[in-house]
Amino acid sequence: MMNSKVAPKYYTLVAVALFAFACSLTYAYDPSPLQDFCVAIDNPASAVFVNGKFCKDPKLVTANDFFRSVNIPGNTSNKVGSNVTAVTVEQLPGLNTLGISLARIDFAPRGLNPPHTHPRGTEFLVVIEGTLHVGFVTSNADGNRLFTKVLNKGDVFVFPIGLVHFQLNVGNTKAIAFAGLSSQNPGVITIANAVFGSNPPINQDVLTKAFQVDKNVVNYLQQQF
């Protein structure tokens, strides 16, 4: 029978060991992809990318590797009336391996950041100026439920990873928002561009069946992109 004075220490050690084991399991998985795909190659001399970016010699790193200005408003003179200024590892090398990125989103009056997804990142949006109608749609298994909210200056909203979401400026003045994302390269898939503007185009028979519309409608939409 275990001594009553020893038992607390014993159970503490067991708890610590189990916690350490659980933590080790947490990290026992394949790393998340940091681009759309990363095809394996046997000859590393022919390799172009790793899962992410190669690292700069730390002795050559400067403060500029961690700096990027997003003071200049984006040009919103386009069909949707919005502009996204991305700050991912492509624009800010110091983000490499840190698992975060940022975007500035400028909206003209009534401008729209169209329905899109980030396949590798959750988005955390904060409104700096203006009023935005925002929302996301859940997966098929959840019934494609729509969650929406009207955001004003200082409000924040979260878009879960991979879900289709949008932001619409419902005001008559410009709007500005900043988005933090949980990946150094979250990626973006704008739904309309991907479906109707793919290269080469998706077979029209596929789209007419999927959207239950006439082929002339599909042809018109493809021409827009």
N, C-alpha and C positions, 0 to 999 in steps of 0.2 A: 504493500500500500504506500502511495506517495506521501512524503512528509508535507504537512499543510503549509510549512514555510517555504518549501521548494516549489509547490504547485503554482503560485502566481507567476514566478519567474519562468517556469516551464511553459505556461500558456502564453505568456508574453512573447517568448522566443518562437513558439509555434505560429502565433499570429503574424509576427514580423516575417517569418519564413514564407508563409502563405501569401502575404502581401507582395513580397519580392517576386515570388513565382508568378503571381497574377500580373505584375508589371512586366515581367519578361514576356509573357504571352501577348500582352498588349502590343509589343513591338515585333512580334513574330509573324509578320505578314509582308507581302510584296509591297514595295514602295508605290505610292500613287503616281500615275503617269503625269508628266509635266508638259507634254505636248500631245497632239492627236494620236500619234503612234510612234514607236521606237523599234524598228525592225532589227533583229539580231544579225550580227555579222561576225564571221570567224577571224577575219584579218583586221586587227585594231588599227593597222596603218591606213586602212581605207575608211575608217569611221569618221563621221562628220560631227555627230552629236552624242552626248550621253543623255541620261534622263534628267534634263535640266541644262546647265551650262558648265563648261570647264571653269576651274577656279584660277584667278589671277594670283601671281606670286604675292604673298602678303607684304613683302618688303617693298613692292611697287605700288601698293594701294595708297590712294590719297583721299582727302575729304570729298573731292568732287565725285568719287565713285558712289557716294551715299547721298548726293544732292541732285534735285531736279525742281525747277520752277514751273508752277502751273498757274501763274498770275494772269496770263493772257487768255481772254475769253475765246472759246472755240467759235468757228464760223457756223452759224445756224441757218445760213441762206441755202437751204436744200429742201427737198420735197417733204421731209418729215419735221423740219424745224428744230433739229437738235444736233448737238455735236458732243462726242465723247473723247476726252483727252486722257488716254490710258497712261498709267505709270506702272508698268510691269517690269520684269527683269530685262525686257528688251530695251526699255528706256532708262532704267535705273539699275546698273549692274550690281550695286550693293545689296539688292534684294535677293540675290542668288542664295538658295538654301534656307531663307528665312520664313517662307511660307505665307507671305502677305503681299498685297499690291493695292493700288489705289486708282481711282478714276475721277476726273472732274467732268460733270455733265452740265452743259449749257443748253437752255431752252429758249427759243423765241416764244412770244405770246402764242398760246395754243399749241406749242411744239410737242412732239411725241418722241420718246425713246421707245421704238417699236418692240412688240413681244419678242423676247430672246431668252436664251439660257446661257449659263456659265457651267460647262460640263465638269470643271475642276474646282469650283469655289462657291462658298456661301457669300452673299453680298449684304453689307451693312450700310444703309443709305442715310445720310443726314442732309436736311434741306438748309441751305445757307440763305437763300433769297427766293421769295415767291411762294406759290401754292401748287402742290402736285397731287394728282390723283394717281395712286400706285396700287399694284396688285400682283398676285401670283396665282397660278392654277396648280392644284395638286395632281398626283399621278392617276392613271386609269384605275388602279386598285382602290384609290380613295374616292373615286367617283368624279374626278376632275372638278373638285370644288374650287370656287373662286373666293379669295380673300382680298378685300380692297380696303383702302383707307385714304382719306384726304389729309395730306401733310402740309403743315405751315412751317415757317422759319423756326429752326431749332428742333423740329420733330425728327425722329429716327424710325426706320422700318427695316426689317430683316427679310431677305429672300433666300430660302433654303437652297442648298446646292442642287443644281441640275433642273430646277423647276422653271417653267415658262413664267416670265414676269415682264412688267412694263412700267413706264412712268409717263404721265401726261400733264403738261402745264395747263391748268384750268383757269389761269389768270390772264389778264390782258396786258401784263407786263412780263419782262423776261424773268426767268427763274434759274437758279444755280443750285446744284447738289454735289456732294462728294460721296463716293462709295468706297468703302474698304472691302477687300476680298481676301478670302482665306487660302490664297495660292499665289505664288510668285508669277504664275502664268495661268490664270483661271480659264482662258479661252472664252469665246463668245460665238454663239450661233443665233443669228437673226432669222426667225422662222420663215418670214416671207422670202428673204433672199435665198435661204437654203432650199426651200421647196420649189420656188418659181425661177430662181436664178442660178441653179447649179450648173457646173461645167464638166461634162456636157449636160444638156437639159434632161430632166427626168422624162421618161416616156409618157406622152400625154394620156395614153390609155390608163396608166397608173393613177394619174392625177384626176381624171374625170371620174374614175371609180371611187377613189378615196374621198373626193369632195362632193360627189353626186351632182356634178354640173356638166353643161354642154362643153364639147371640145373647143368651141369658139371662145368660151369664157377662159379656159385654161390658156389658150393661145394668146389672148389679150393680156392676161396676167404675166405670162412669161416674157412678153415684149416689154413690160414695164421694168424688168430687171435685167 
